Amino acid sequence: MENVMCSVGSTLLSVWNTVWPIVVAILLFGLVVVVHEFGHFFFAKLFKVRVNEFSVGFGPAIFKKKKGDTLYSVRIVPFGGYCSMEGEDEDSEDKAAFGNKSVWKRIIIVAAGAFNNIVLGLLFVGIMLGIQGRFYTTTVRGFYENASSYQSGLRTGDKILSVDGRRVYCASDLSYCLMTSSDDTLNMTVEREGQKTDLSVTFGTQTLEDKNYIALDFAVTSDKMSITKPLTFVADTFKETASVARIVWMSLADLVGGKFGLNEISGPVGVVSAVGETVSQVAASSKPLMALDSIFYLLAVITINLGIMNLLPLPALDGGRLVFLIIEGIRRKPVPAKYEGWIHAAGFALLMAFVIFITGHDILKLIRGGA
């Protein structure tokens, strides 16, 4: 009997250790979405727009409460949310309808979600740098044993300015350029003793999941954070946040250009899985508090990515709505609601089909990974 109880307890502990990081990941992902929707909600309320419902999640409601004109709800599917405004997608005679407000107010309301995501990313980056206590540069500090990059001309003290024509401003930019390179020889421009020098730098490679990656064989310098230099901390936080945003744009360009394949794309399930895995690694670390920087960096990437992607000028996204509002501002009259509605409906259908496809692909990757 005692052996049976121990076995049951061991199984429950194993299940719990698997489940709790996923729960934490879902909550963190939900936070990113709520912050986005709250941007729309806050400015809608500020500009006296009637908000019919503010929801966290999709599907059947598990919690509802009406306060004033707004229904607040939490729904069963946590990968999303919405702020439903009166007259947002249809004509309305209500003076408080979204469509009856001035163009500039509607532009601010629509853009506020993405703005909130980028501000949240800035906060996450600041926390990450605070935990690290350092801001990493692109200046070479030293080399590992038998470094190929040293043998091909890179030297200690070189400040790397660009890689294969892409400008780098901090270590995150440099890491992205190195990690996504399909060749082991890169064209680098460095600053050496005040002069710009062009180098052709060769690296060793390592194979991971049947893909070759550059083996980083040098370390970079870092600036120590100090509470006596708050302006430097703020500047580094903005610089790192700008780097994350730039990496999102570069990733999008590389995706469109065919540099990335389907396996490099993740939907909500893949994102939650990645966050959950990072949470597990942090929990297993000998210094979990110090390892939290990896979670905050990943969250910064996710929230900034969500903000930027929502601003793309595509139907059903915030960026698509902004295009119609800008056209309205230029023409001094709105695009007929039925035409805009058709375009957004078609875009939403395509977006949902893509999300379903990517979600299925994420699940297949998880099944294969666990096999």
PyMOL commands that set and color helices and strands:
alter all, ss='L'
color gray80, all
select helices_A, chain A and resi 2-46+98-100+103-132+148-151+171-179+230-256+262-264+268-284+288-310+318-331+337-370
alter helices_A, ss='H'
color red, helices_A
select strands_A, chain A and resi 51-67+70-85+134-143+159-163+166-167+185-192+195-202+204-208+211-215+218-224
alter strands_A, ss='S'
color yellow, strands_A
deselect
rebuild
show_as cartoon
